[in-house]
Amino acid sequence: MTVSSQAETAALKQIEEFAEIYIAPNRTTLIAAPHFPTDLWAAFGKSGLSGLAIPTTYGGLGASYVTLSKAAYLLNKVGGVPGVTMVFMSHWLLAKLHIADRASDDMKQELLPAIVRGDKTLAVAISEPGAGAHPKHLKTKAVRDGENFILTGEKTFLTNAPLANYFIVLAITQEAEGRKEFSAILVPEENVGLERTAGVKLDFLHPCPHGGILLKNCAVPAGNLIGVEGQAFEQTSLRMRAVEDAIGASAYVGCLDRLLKDLTEEIDDGASKNIGEIITQLQALNVVALHLAVAADAADANFQDLIALQLGFRQQSIQCYKALECLSELSGRQQRPETKLLSRDISKLHTIAKSAQEARLSKIGTAYLAN
């Protein structure tokens, strides 16, 4: 059961109020903080917003991807700290995409009420040192041993890893003639054989934490399998990337909206034409971002089409950011620290998965030329 339009309006109003009360007043500190504040997570859980994406059956609000998309926009526009938004969005998306949509009934009963309360959260473990998320280079394995999987390998660059109580690990469960089959397996943080590592440290998107895990003969019950064995790369990795990027489009527009607000507080009327150009670009980007979220919600969603449309959105959003940079130069004034850091975060977002996106663009171009 999904959230009604009336309930969605109420939830988004609560999101806006949360950003006004807990994020915006502490923006200067949060956007430079090396660690995610425990009091902010506690407030998130106490507010009931932790369960935004969880079905009402388990005590959540049953938000659709469209609602999550709008929530991300508001968090960035009002709060102005994209690192906080990333923490909350990762929490919502992983719970909805992997547990609520694909886990066994027993796993749902165990995890979802705790996620609603904010007592538990997840991290997905795909990337590996020196390999990124490229399936050809991933090495982590899960070998069947009676009623257990035995996991061995290392994962890094895991969003929310320092906060996570459970890790959804992508591991090779079959390999024949160079072809790997991956499965998604839930590993609790206290499991023997799981060791936390520092992982990759980022110099942006504070206070969103990242980390890694090392798996040494880590035995977990076979019942911890999520989805169909051997199909996790398509169901977990590709699907997650498509949905993340689709929902992340509105989050990005929220960042640009907030940056515009910051810059126009320090500029005169001489830049009205430039501001008008940016506003109309943002309006167009908003339309595409909402379409991406609607498409992600569709039962027959074509994730390759989602990825292609998101790539187009990305090209246009980069142009909008460049226009904001020009607006900043017109001002000629010293920017506030939080404005500088927001601009840095937006710029850095363009570098995430850049090589993979460029490869997809080349593939699309090659297919066009072949017709």
MARBA-905282 format. One record per residue (C-alpha): x, y negated, z negated; residue number from 0; residue in three letters. Coordinates in Angstrom, 2 decimals. Each point is the difference from the previous one (the first is absolute). Layout:
N
SEDO       x       y       z resi resn
SEDO       X       Y       Z  NUM  Ala
...
# end
This chain:
371
SEDO       x       y       z resi resn
SEDO    0.00    0.00    0.00    0  Met
SEDO    1.43   -3.36    1.03    1  Thr
SEDO   -0.46   -3.41   -1.52    2  Val
SEDO   -3.11   -2.02    0.98    3  Ser
SEDO    0.30   -3.49    1.47    4  Ser
SEDO   -1.17   -1.48   -3.30    5  Gln
SEDO    2.51    2.06   -1.96    6  Ala
SEDO    2.73   -0.94    2.50    7  Glu
SEDO   -0.72   -3.70   -0.52    8  Thr
SEDO    0.19    0.46   -3.76    9  Ala
SEDO    3.26    1.99    0.25   10  Ala
SEDO    1.64   -2.59    2.26   11  Leu
SEDO   -1.08   -2.78   -2.36   12  Lys
SEDO    1.64    1.92   -2.83   13  Gln
SEDO    3.16    0.42    2.10   14  Ile
SEDO    0.11   -3.74    0.62   15  Glu
SEDO   -0.48   -0.77   -3.70   16  Glu
SEDO    2.70    2.53   -0.95   17  Phe
SEDO    2.45   -1.70    2.39   18  Ala
SEDO   -0.92   -3.44   -1.40   19  Glu
SEDO    0.45    1.08   -3.62   20  Ile
SEDO    2.87    2.50    0.03   21  Tyr
SEDO    2.06   -0.65    3.14   22  Ile
SEDO   -0.16   -3.63    1.14   23  Ala
SEDO    0.94   -1.60   -3.37   24  Pro
SEDO    3.04    2.30   -0.24   25  Asn
SEDO    0.91   -0.14    3.67   26  Arg
SEDO    3.44   -1.60   -0.37   27  Thr
SEDO    1.08    2.70   -2.45   28  Thr
SEDO   -1.67    2.95    1.73   29  Leu
SEDO    1.32   -0.63    3.50   30  Ile
SEDO    3.58    0.15   -1.32   31  Ala
SEDO   -0.47    2.67   -2.70   32  Ala
SEDO    2.25    3.10    0.25   33  Pro
SEDO   -2.58    2.25   -1.72   34  His
SEDO   -3.78    0.29    0.14   35  Phe
SEDO   -1.41   -1.40   -3.28   36  Pro
SEDO   -1.68    2.58   -2.24   37  Thr
SEDO   -2.53   -2.56   -1.21   38  Asp
SEDO   -1.12   -0.70    3.57   39  Leu
SEDO   -0.54    3.72    0.64   40  Trp
SEDO   -1.91    0.28   -3.28   41  Ala
SEDO   -2.25   -2.90    1.02   42  Ala
SEDO   -0.55    1.65    3.39   43  Phe
SEDO   -1.14    3.23   -1.66   44  Gly
SEDO   -2.15   -1.75   -2.60   45  Lys
SEDO   -1.75   -2.06    2.69   46  Ser
SEDO   -1.41    3.13    1.68   47  Gly
SEDO    1.60   -1.01    3.31   48  Leu
SEDO    2.40    2.94   -0.23   49  Ser
SEDO   -2.86    2.20    1.20   50  Gly
SEDO   -1.02   -2.23    2.91   51  Leu
SEDO    0.69    2.68    2.63   52  Ala
SEDO   -1.24    3.00   -2.02   53  Ile
SEDO   -3.44    1.50    0.76   54  Pro
SEDO   -2.79   -0.95   -2.41   55  Thr
SEDO   -0.35    3.72   -0.89   56  Thr
SEDO    3.26   -0.32   -1.94   57  Tyr
SEDO   -0.75   -3.39   -1.55   58  Gly
SEDO    1.51   -2.18    2.72   59  Gly
SEDO   -1.51   -2.68    2.22   60  Leu
SEDO    0.12    1.99    3.26   61  Gly
SEDO    1.60   -2.73    2.09   62  Ala
SEDO    0.40    0.51    3.74   63  Ser
SEDO    3.17   -0.91    1.89   64  Tyr
SEDO   -1.77   -3.20    1.06   65  Val
SEDO   -0.50   -0.96   -3.66   66  Thr
SEDO    3.64    0.85   -0.80   67  Leu
SEDO    1.07   -2.12    2.95   68  Ser
SEDO   -1.97   -2.99   -1.30   69  Lys
SEDO    1.35    0.58   -3.51   70  Ala
SEDO    3.59   -0.07    1.28   71  Ala
SEDO   -0.67   -3.25    1.84   72  Tyr
SEDO   -1.37   -1.65   -3.14   73  Leu
SEDO    2.81    1.21   -2.24   74  Leu
SEDO    2.60   -1.58    2.29   75  Asn
SEDO   -1.91   -3.16    0.83   76  Lys
SEDO   -0.95   -0.76   -3.60   77  Val
SEDO    2.84    1.63   -1.92   78  Gly
SEDO    2.79   -0.74    2.46   79  Gly
SEDO    2.18    2.96   -1.07   80  Val
SEDO    0.04    2.70    2.73   81  Pro
SEDO    2.06    2.34   -2.20   82  Gly
SEDO   -2.85    0.24   -2.51   83  Val
SEDO   -2.47    0.62    2.82   84  Thr
SEDO    2.19    2.80    1.34   85  Met
SEDO   -0.02    1.74   -3.41   86  Val
SEDO   -3.79   -0.14   -0.24   87  Phe
SEDO   -0.56    0.94    3.66   88  Met
SEDO    2.32    3.00   -0.25   89  Ser
SEDO   -1.89    1.16   -3.11   90  His
SEDO   -3.37   -0.34    1.75   91  Trp
SEDO    1.00    1.47    3.36   92  Leu
SEDO    1.84    3.07   -1.28   93  Leu
SEDO   -2.85    0.90   -2.35   94  Ala
SEDO   -2.60   -0.40    2.74   95  Lys
SEDO    1.90    1.41    2.97   96  Leu
SEDO    1.67    3.01   -1.61   97  His
SEDO   -1.95    0.91   -3.13   98  Ile
SEDO   -3.60   -1.14    0.49   99  Ala
SEDO   -0.05    0.96    3.70  100  Asp
SEDO    2.17    3.14    0.13  101  Arg
SEDO    0.73    1.55   -3.40  102  Ala
SEDO   -1.72    3.02   -1.54  103  Ser
SEDO   -2.98   -0.53   -2.29  104  Asp
SEDO    2.09    1.02   -3.01  105  Asp
SEDO    2.67   -2.55    0.84  106  Met
SEDO   -2.61   -2.70    0.47  107  Lys
SEDO   -1.57    0.79   -3.38  108  Gln
SEDO    3.39   -0.16   -1.68  109  Glu
SEDO    1.45   -3.12    1.63  110  Leu
SEDO   -2.72   -2.37    1.17  111  Leu
SEDO   -1.54   -0.97   -3.38  112  Pro
SEDO    3.50   -0.75   -1.34  113  Ala
SEDO    0.77   -2.10    3.09  114  Ile
SEDO   -3.23   -1.94   -0.54  115  Val
SEDO    1.09   -0.81   -3.57  116  Arg
SEDO    3.43   -1.09    1.20  117  Gly
SEDO    1.62    2.74   -2.10  118  Asp
SEDO    1.56    1.71    3.03  119  Lys
SEDO    1.33   -1.00    3.39  120  Thr
SEDO    1.70    1.65    2.98  121  Leu
SEDO    2.95   -0.36    2.32  122  Ala
SEDO    0.36    1.74    3.34  123  Val
SEDO    3.44    1.53    0.64  124  Ala
SEDO    0.88    0.25    3.69  125  Ile
SEDO    3.20   -1.95    0.74  126  Ser
SEDO    3.41    1.52   -0.71  127  Glu
SEDO    3.53   -1.42   -0.28  128  Pro
SEDO    1.50   -0.53    3.44  129  Gly
SEDO   -3.11    1.32    1.74  130  Ala
SEDO   -2.78   -2.49   -0.67  131  Gly
SEDO   -3.34    1.61    0.80  132  Ala
SEDO    1.04    1.58    3.32  133  His
SEDO   -1.29    3.60    0.00  134  Pro
SEDO    2.99    1.36    1.91  135  Lys
SEDO    2.37   -1.08   -2.76  136  His
SEDO   -2.04    0.80   -3.14  137  Leu
SEDO    1.49    2.85   -2.06  138  Lys
SEDO   -2.08    0.41   -3.19  139  Thr
SEDO   -1.40    3.53   -0.12  140  Lys
SEDO   -2.77    1.78   -1.87  141  Ala
SEDO    0.38    3.80   -0.08  142  Val
SEDO   -2.82    2.31   -1.09  143  Arg
SEDO    0.84    2.10   -3.05  144  Asp
SEDO   -3.06    1.95   -1.12  145  Gly
SEDO   -2.56   -2.53   -1.25  146  Glu
SEDO    2.45   -2.90    0.15  147  Asn
SEDO    1.81   -2.28    2.41  148  Phe
SEDO    3.70   -0.57   -0.77  149  Ile
SEDO    1.03   -3.46    1.17  150  Leu
SEDO    3.55   -1.09    0.72  151  Thr
SEDO    1.13   -3.31    1.47  152  Gly
SEDO    0.24   -3.73   -0.57  153  Glu
SEDO   -2.41   -2.84    0.76  154  Lys
SEDO    0.67   -3.72   -0.01  155  Thr
SEDO   -1.61   -3.38    0.73  156  Phe
SEDO   -3.21    1.02   -1.83  157  Leu
SEDO   -2.37   -2.90   -0.62  158  Thr
SEDO   -1.23   -0.08   -3.62  159  Asn
SEDO    2.30    2.90   -0.95  160  Ala
SEDO    1.01   -1.53   -3.37  161  Pro
SEDO   -3.71   -0.33   -0.88  162  Leu
SEDO   -1.10    3.38    1.39  163  Ala
SEDO   -1.23    2.93   -2.07  164  Asn
SEDO   -0.39    2.26    3.05  165  Tyr
SEDO    1.93    0.32    3.26  166  Phe
SEDO   -1.54    1.21    3.25  167  Ile
SEDO    3.02    1.69    1.55  168  Val
SEDO    0.27    0.72    3.73  169  Leu
SEDO    2.04    3.21    0.34  170  Ala
SEDO    0.84    2.58    2.67  171  Ile
SEDO   -1.97    3.20   -0.61  172  Thr
SEDO    0.76    1.71    3.33  173  Gln
SEDO    2.75   -0.37    2.58  174  Glu
SEDO    0.39    2.00    3.19  175  Ala
SEDO    2.10   -0.73    3.10  176  Glu
SEDO    0.72   -3.49   -1.21  177  Gly
SEDO   -3.67   -0.86   -0.58  178  Arg
SEDO   -0.86   -1.10   -3.54  179  Lys
SEDO   -3.37    0.29   -1.67  180  Glu
SEDO   -0.58   -2.31   -2.96  181  Phe
SEDO   -2.33    0.27   -2.97  182  Ser
SEDO   -1.03   -2.57   -2.64  183  Ala
SEDO    0.44    1.21   -3.57  184  Ile
SEDO   -0.88   -1.82   -3.21  185  Leu
SEDO    2.83   -0.03   -2.56  186  Val
SEDO   -0.62   -1.42   -3.52  187  Pro
SEDO    2.71   -2.29   -1.38  188  Glu
SEDO    0.66    2.32   -2.97  189  Glu
SEDO    0.53    3.06    2.21  190  Asn
SEDO    3.23    1.91   -0.72  191  Val
SEDO    2.37   -0.49    2.92  192  Gly
SEDO   -1.15   -3.55    0.82  193  Leu
SEDO    2.46   -2.77   -0.77  194  Glu
SEDO   -0.59   -3.70    0.64  195  Arg
SEDO    2.69   -1.93    1.88  196  Thr
SEDO    0.54   -3.68    0.64  197  Ala
SEDO   -0.69    0.35    3.71  198  Gly
SEDO    0.35   -3.02    2.30  199  Val
SEDO   -0.10   -3.45   -1.56  200  Lys
SEDO   -1.78   -2.75    1.94  201  Leu
SEDO    0.82   -3.69   -0.18  202  Asp
SEDO   -3.58   -1.02    0.82  203  Phe
SEDO   -3.65    0.77   -0.82  204  Leu
SEDO    0.58   -0.35   -3.72  205  His
SEDO   -1.32    1.25   -2.37  206  Pro
SEDO   -0.97    3.09    2.05  207  Cys
SEDO    2.24    2.82   -1.27  208  Pro
SEDO    1.68    2.67    2.10  209  His
SEDO    1.90    3.11   -1.01  210  Gly
SEDO    0.84    3.57    0.88  211  Gly
SEDO   -0.24    3.57   -1.23  212  Ile
SEDO    2.35    2.98    0.07  213  Leu
SEDO   -1.58    3.45    0.14  214  Leu
SEDO    2.10    2.92   -1.25  215  Lys
SEDO   -1.80    3.35    0.18  216  Asn
SEDO   -3.14   -1.80   -1.07  217  Cys
SEDO   -2.82    2.55   -0.41  218  Ala
SEDO   -3.61   -1.16    0.34  219  Val
SEDO   -3.20    2.07    0.37  220  Pro
SEDO   -1.13    0.75    3.55  221  Ala
SEDO   -3.30   -1.62   -1.01  222  Gly
SEDO    1.81   -3.35    0.06  223  Asn
SEDO   -0.09    0.11    3.79  224  Leu
SEDO   -1.87   -2.99    1.48  225  Ile
SEDO   -1.78    0.62    3.28  226  Gly
SEDO    0.90    2.78    2.43  227  Val
SEDO    3.37    1.69   -0.35  228  Glu
SEDO    2.30   -0.83    2.89  229  Gly
SEDO   -2.02   -2.99    1.25  230  Gln
SEDO    1.16   -2.71   -2.39  231  Ala
SEDO    2.14   -1.99    2.42  232  Phe
SEDO   -3.07   -0.84    2.06  233  Glu
SEDO   -2.48   -0.12   -2.91  234  Gln
SEDO    2.24   -1.69   -2.56  235  Thr
SEDO    2.80   -1.93    1.69  236  Ser
SEDO   -1.45   -1.18    3.33  237  Leu
SEDO   -3.49   -0.56   -1.36  238  Arg
SEDO    1.30   -1.90   -3.01  239  Met
SEDO    2.18   -2.25    2.16  240  Arg
SEDO   -2.91   -0.82    2.31  241  Ala
SEDO   -2.38   -0.77   -2.88  242  Val
SEDO    2.62   -1.93   -1.99  243  Glu
SEDO    0.79   -2.20    2.98  244  Asp
SEDO   -3.70   -0.50    0.79  245  Ala
SEDO   -0.84   -1.10   -3.55  246  Ile
SEDO    3.28   -1.88   -0.33  247  Gly
SEDO   -1.00   -2.31    2.85  248  Ala
SEDO   -2.41   -1.92   -2.24  249  Ser
SEDO    2.58   -0.09   -2.77  250  Ala
SEDO    2.42   -1.61    2.46  251  Tyr
SEDO   -2.56   -2.61    1.07  252  Val
SEDO   -0.51   -0.80   -3.67  253  Gly
SEDO    3.74   -0.66   -0.30  254  Cys
SEDO   -0.06   -2.34    3.00  255  Leu
SEDO   -3.07   -1.80   -1.36  256  Asp
SEDO    1.71   -0.56   -3.33  257  Arg
SEDO    3.20   -1.21    1.66  258  Leu
SEDO   -2.03   -2.50    2.03  259  Leu
SEDO   -1.62   -1.26   -3.21  260  Lys
SEDO    3.40   -0.34   -1.68  261  Asp
SEDO    1.51   -1.89    2.94  262  Leu
SEDO   -2.91   -2.38    0.56  263  Thr
SEDO    0.22   -1.16   -3.60  264  Glu
SEDO    3.35   -1.54    0.96  265  Glu
SEDO   -0.68   -1.46    3.46  266  Ile
SEDO   -1.67   -3.10    1.51  267  Asp
SEDO   -2.69   -0.49    2.67  268  Asp
SEDO    2.57   -0.12    2.79  269  Gly
SEDO   -0.05    3.78    0.18  270  Ala
SEDO   -3.78    0.34    0.46  271  Ser
SEDO    0.33    1.53    3.49  272  Lys
SEDO    2.51    2.59   -1.23  273  Asn
SEDO   -2.28    0.85   -2.91  274  Ile
SEDO   -2.97    0.36    2.34  275  Gly
SEDO    1.94    2.41    2.20  276  Glu
SEDO    0.90    2.12   -3.02  277  Ile
SEDO   -3.55    0.02   -1.35  278  Ile
SEDO   -1.41    1.23    3.31  279  Thr
SEDO    2.70    2.67    0.23  280  Gln
SEDO   -0.93    1.16   -3.51  281  Leu
SEDO   -3.66    0.16    0.97  282  Gln
SEDO    0.84    2.26    2.94  283  Ala
SEDO    2.28    2.16   -2.14  284  Leu
SEDO   -2.78    0.37   -2.57  285  Asn
SEDO   -2.35    1.37    2.67  286  Val
SEDO    2.55    2.60    1.13  287  Val
SEDO    0.84    0.94   -3.62  288  Ala
SEDO   -3.66    0.62   -0.80  289  Leu
SEDO   -0.40    2.07    3.17  290  His
SEDO    2.98    2.13   -1.06  291  Leu
SEDO   -1.61    0.67   -3.39  292  Ala
SEDO   -3.35    0.88    1.60  293  Val
SEDO    1.78    2.39    2.37  294  Ala
SEDO    1.83    1.63   -2.93  295  Ala
SEDO   -3.37    0.64   -1.66  296  Asp
SEDO   -1.45    1.71    3.06  297  Ala
SEDO   -0.49    3.75   -0.46  298  Ala
SEDO    1.47    0.65    3.46  299  Asp
SEDO    2.86   -2.47   -0.39  300  Ala
SEDO    2.66    0.37    2.69  301  Asn
SEDO    3.20   -0.75   -1.88  302  Phe
SEDO    2.07   -0.46    3.15  303  Gln
SEDO   -2.39   -2.76    1.08  304  Asp
SEDO    0.26   -1.53   -3.48  305  Leu
SEDO    3.78   -0.01    0.23  306  Ile
SEDO   -0.07   -1.64    3.44  307  Ala
SEDO   -2.40   -2.75   -1.10  308  Leu
SEDO    2.04   -0.64   -3.14  309  Gln
SEDO    3.09   -0.45    2.16  310  Leu
SEDO   -1.82   -2.70    1.95  311  Gly
SEDO   -1.06   -1.62   -3.27  312  Phe
SEDO    3.60    0.06   -1.16  313  Arg
SEDO    1.27   -1.85    3.09  314  Gln
SEDO   -2.59   -2.75   -0.45  315  Gln
SEDO    0.57   -0.28   -3.76  316  Ser
SEDO    3.72   -0.55    0.60  317  Ile
SEDO   -0.85   -2.90    2.30  318  Gln
SEDO   -2.23   -1.48   -2.69  319  Cys
SEDO    2.79    0.28   -2.55  320  Tyr
SEDO    2.37   -1.77    2.39  321  Lys
SEDO   -2.53   -2.83    0.28  322  Ala
SEDO   -0.05   -0.21   -3.82  323  Leu
SEDO    3.80   -0.21   -0.01  324  Glu
SEDO   -0.22   -2.94    2.41  325  Cys
SEDO   -2.55   -1.63   -2.28  326  Leu
SEDO    2.41    0.40   -2.89  327  Ser
SEDO    2.74   -1.74    1.98  328  Glu
SEDO   -2.36   -2.90    0.76  329  Leu
SEDO   -0.50   -0.55   -3.71  330  Ser
SEDO    3.67   -0.53   -0.69  331  Gly
SEDO   -0.67    0.39   -3.72  332  Arg
SEDO    1.53    2.40   -2.46  333  Gln
SEDO   -2.32    2.98   -0.37  334  Gln
SEDO   -1.04    1.38   -3.36  335  Arg
SEDO    1.77    3.27   -0.96  336  Pro
SEDO   -3.19    2.07    0.35  337  Glu
SEDO   -0.60   -1.39    3.49  338  Thr
SEDO    3.53    0.88    1.09  339  Lys
SEDO   -0.36    3.51   -1.38  340  Leu
SEDO   -3.40    0.50    1.65  341  Leu
SEDO    1.49   -1.05    3.35  342  Ser
SEDO    2.89    2.41   -0.58  343  Arg
SEDO   -2.39    2.85   -0.79  344  Asp
SEDO   -2.03   -0.63    3.16  345  Ile
SEDO    3.17   -0.07    2.10  346  Ser
SEDO    1.30    3.21   -1.59  347  Lys
SEDO   -3.30    1.79    0.66  348  Leu
SEDO    0.81   -0.30    3.70  349  His
SEDO    3.06    2.22   -0.50  350  Thr
SEDO   -1.84    2.95   -1.61  351  Ile
SEDO   -0.18    2.92    2.44  352  Ala
SEDO    1.19   -2.38    2.73  353  Lys
SEDO    1.88    2.65    1.99  354  Ser
SEDO   -3.01    2.36   -0.06  355  Ala
SEDO   -2.29   -2.79    1.17  356  Gln
SEDO    2.38   -0.94    2.81  357  Glu
SEDO    0.12    3.64    1.07  358  Ala
SEDO   -3.81    0.11    0.14  359  Arg
SEDO   -0.07   -3.19    2.09  360  Leu
SEDO    2.46    1.54    2.44  361  Ser
SEDO   -2.12    3.14    0.19  362  Lys
SEDO   -3.12   -2.05    0.76  363  Ile
SEDO    1.88   -1.95    2.67  364  Gly
SEDO    1.41    3.14    1.59  365  Thr
SEDO   -3.47    1.58    0.17  366  Ala
SEDO   -1.38   -3.14    1.67  367  Tyr
SEDO    2.76   -0.03    2.62  368  Leu
SEDO   -0.61    3.67    0.75  369  Ala
SEDO   -3.64   -0.63    1.01  370  Asn
# end
